[in-house]
Amino acid sequence: HTLPPDFALEVPADYIEASERSVHDAMQASGVDPEAVIGLGVDATSSTVVVTDAQGTPLCERPEFADNPHAYIKLWKHHGGQSQAERIVELARQREESWLGRYGGTLSSEMLLPKILETFEEAPEVYAATEEVLDVLDWLTWKLTGRLTYAAGDSGYKRMYQDGSYPSRDFLEALAPGFGGVFEEKMSHEVLPLGARVGGLDAEFARAFGLPEGIAVASGNI
């Protein structure tokens, strides 16, 4: 399929394969004793958005969504939601939303909210099937540990989490009827400080990486 010029998509499984290869090969090349490694962390571009089911399976891996671009990862440089970003800013200025000032009075289409609003409006069937909306670094720490949390960095900068809350349901519903519950329904997990321990490394990934099972996996960073 030919994508619009502002689209920038990725296959989620590529992140898993690349992580396994790079960590395994780095351990082999370094000669470091795996038992000397006590933890690992993830950093990634942001906002690079993954939509999944409740188990963390990306929706693009479902046969019914395999040909739908909105079911794939939207990379940080995906600008398909530019009109959505402009509408968010316009409404926030009209309503004098206090959080807008934290972002210099404007928002980029590279942030999370324009991307998921684009999905809501352009692919409602994908949005309806989405249980979790994630930045890719939080998806990766979920996969590595089995525990879903959000890192403070991408949450505050790209998911508009400020002073313990997201933009209000009232604002979101005024933006697009039916969109008001996006944070409460699809992004409701704990926000952890940068570097906090998310959990222990899963056995399957430990084998693939060549690292001890259960070592600390840190909350991610941009």
C-alpha positions as a printed Julia matrix, in Angstrom:
222×3 Matrix{Float64}:
   0.0     0.0    0.0
   1.12    3.56  -0.7
   1.02    5.68   2.44
   0.41    9.44   2.6
   3.64   11.47   2.61
   3.36   12.45   6.29
   3.08    8.86   7.54
   5.98    7.11   9.32
   5.15    3.61  10.53
   7.0     0.61  11.95
   6.41   -3.06  12.71
   6.5    -3.67  16.49
   8.15   -7.08  16.19
  11.21   -5.35  14.7
  11.87   -3.78  18.1
  11.87   -7.17  19.81
  14.15   -8.76  17.23
  16.56   -5.83  17.24
  16.69   -5.73  21.05
  17.42   -9.44  21.3
  20.12   -9.34  18.65
  21.83   -6.19  19.89
  21.96   -7.15  23.57
  23.02  -10.73  22.83
  25.73   -9.62  20.4
  26.96   -6.88  22.73
  27.32   -9.37  25.56
  29.18  -11.78  23.31
  31.52   -9.1   21.99
  32.23   -7.53  25.38
  33.34  -10.64  27.2
  31.5    -9.4   30.3
  30.35  -12.11  32.7
  26.52  -12.1   32.5
  26.35  -12.57  36.27
  28.0    -9.16  36.63
  25.04   -7.45  34.95
  22.48   -6.35  37.54
  20.02   -4.41  35.41
  19.11   -2.89  32.09
  17.12    0.02  30.78
  15.34    1.09  27.62
  15.42    4.36  25.76
  13.51    5.1   22.59
  12.18    7.85  20.38
   8.98    9.55  21.52
   6.19    9.78  21.01
   6.36    6.51  19.12
   2.88    5.11  19.65
   1.84    1.46  19.93
  -1.79    0.34  20.2
  -2.37   -3.1   21.74
  -4.91   -5.46  23.22
  -5.05   -6.12  26.97
  -2.21   -8.64  26.73
   0.14   -6.23  24.96
  -0.22   -7.71  21.48
  -0.02   -4.93  18.86
  -3.2    -4.68  16.82
  -1.3    -4.86  13.53
  -0.62   -8.52  14.37
  -4.34   -9.31  14.14
  -5.37  -10.48  10.66
  -8.29   -8.07  10.49
  -5.98   -5.07  11.0
  -2.92   -6.22   9.04
  -3.7    -3.8    6.2
  -4.71   -0.86   8.39
  -1.86    1.65   8.82
  -3.32    2.96  12.08
  -2.78   -0.46  13.71
   1.0    -0.16  13.29
   3.5     1.8   15.35
   3.36    5.51  14.58
   6.94    6.69  14.82
   7.89    9.97  16.49
   8.24   11.56  13.04
   4.73   10.53  11.93
   2.99   13.8   11.01
  -0.33   12.37   9.83
  -2.06   14.01  12.8
  -1.04   17.59  11.99
  -4.62   18.83  11.63
  -5.52   17.12  14.91
  -2.59   18.85  16.65
  -3.76   22.22  15.36
  -7.31   21.6   16.62
  -6.03   20.57  20.05
  -4.04   23.79  20.35
  -6.9    25.96  19.09
  -9.37   24.51  21.6
  -6.86   24.65  24.46
  -6.26   28.34  23.76
  -9.98   29.05  23.61
 -10.52   27.31  26.93
  -7.32   28.71  28.46
  -6.16   25.25  29.47
  -3.34   25.67  31.98
  -1.31   22.71  30.7
  -0.72   24.32  27.29
   1.8    26.75  28.75
   3.98   23.83  29.82
   4.56   23.15  26.12
   5.33   26.69  25.03
   1.73   27.42  24.08
   1.62   24.93  21.22
   1.78   21.2   20.48
   3.56   19.18  17.83
   1.96   16.4   15.8
   4.87   14.31  17.11
   3.14   14.1   20.51
   0.88   11.24  21.51
  -2.55   12.89  21.65
  -2.69   14.03  17.99
  -1.66   10.54  16.87
  -4.33    8.68  18.82
  -6.97   11.3   17.92
  -6.04   10.66  14.29
  -6.69    6.94  14.87
 -10.0     7.7   16.61
 -11.18    9.75  13.63
  -9.61    7.89  10.7
  -9.77    4.27  11.93
 -12.52    4.0   14.57
 -12.47    0.21  14.35
  -8.81    0.19  15.43
  -9.5     2.67  18.21
 -12.43    0.62  19.5
 -10.29   -2.53  19.63
  -7.44   -0.76  21.42
  -7.09   -1.59  25.11
  -3.74    0.12  25.71
  -2.14    3.17  24.07
   1.59    3.2   24.74
   4.84    4.89  23.96
   7.12    2.19  22.58
   9.55    2.41  25.49
   6.73    1.56  27.92
   5.58   -1.28  25.67
   9.12   -2.66  25.71
   9.46   -2.57  29.51
   6.03   -4.25  29.72
   7.22   -7.02  27.4
  10.51   -7.39  29.28
   8.9    -7.66  32.73
   5.21   -8.48  32.38
   4.34   -5.27  34.26
   2.75   -2.3   32.49
   3.84    1.11  33.76
   4.61    4.48  32.21
   7.89    6.37  32.46
   7.73    9.92  33.77
   9.73   11.34  30.87
   7.5    10.37  27.97
   4.4    10.83  30.15
   5.16   14.42  31.04
   6.67   15.5   27.75
   4.71   13.61  25.11
   1.57   12.31  26.86
   0.73   15.62  28.58
   0.76   14.22  32.12
   1.2    17.23  34.41
   0.78   17.58  38.18
  -0.67   14.09  38.48
  -3.28   14.3   35.73
  -3.93   14.39  32.0
  -6.08   16.87  30.04
  -9.63   16.59  31.34
 -12.42   14.41  30.0
 -14.41   17.59  29.43
 -11.7    19.04  27.2
 -11.28   15.8   25.26
 -15.02   15.4   24.73
 -15.25   18.97  23.45
 -12.39   18.16  21.1
 -14.13   15.1   19.62
 -17.38   13.6   20.94
 -16.69   10.06  22.15
 -12.99   10.75  22.74
 -13.34   11.94  26.32
 -12.3     8.67  27.95
  -9.07    8.09  26.05
  -6.8     8.56  29.06
  -9.07    6.94  31.65
  -9.89    3.95  29.47
  -6.69    3.34  27.52
  -3.85    4.97  29.52
  -4.6     4.42  33.2
  -1.49    2.76  34.65
   1.11    3.95  37.15
   3.67    6.59  36.18
   7.13    5.75  37.53
  10.1     8.09  38.09
  12.94    7.83  35.61
  15.15    4.87  36.41
  12.7     3.27  38.86
  12.53   -0.53  38.85
   9.63   -1.74  36.72
  10.25   -5.42  37.46
  12.51   -8.38  36.86
  13.69   -9.52  33.44
  11.43  -12.21  31.98
  12.94  -15.69  31.54
  12.37  -15.79  27.78
  14.12  -12.47  27.23
  16.88  -13.44  29.66
  17.67  -16.44  27.49
  17.58  -14.37  24.29
  19.79  -11.65  25.78
  22.2   -13.99  27.51
  21.51  -12.3   30.87
  20.32  -13.58  34.26
  16.58  -13.94  34.75
  15.05  -11.48  37.19
  17.62   -8.68  36.98
  16.16   -5.19  37.3
  14.52   -3.52  34.32
  14.39    0.24  34.74
  11.64    2.6   33.71
  12.42    3.92  30.25
  13.61    7.24  28.94
  13.34    9.26  25.75
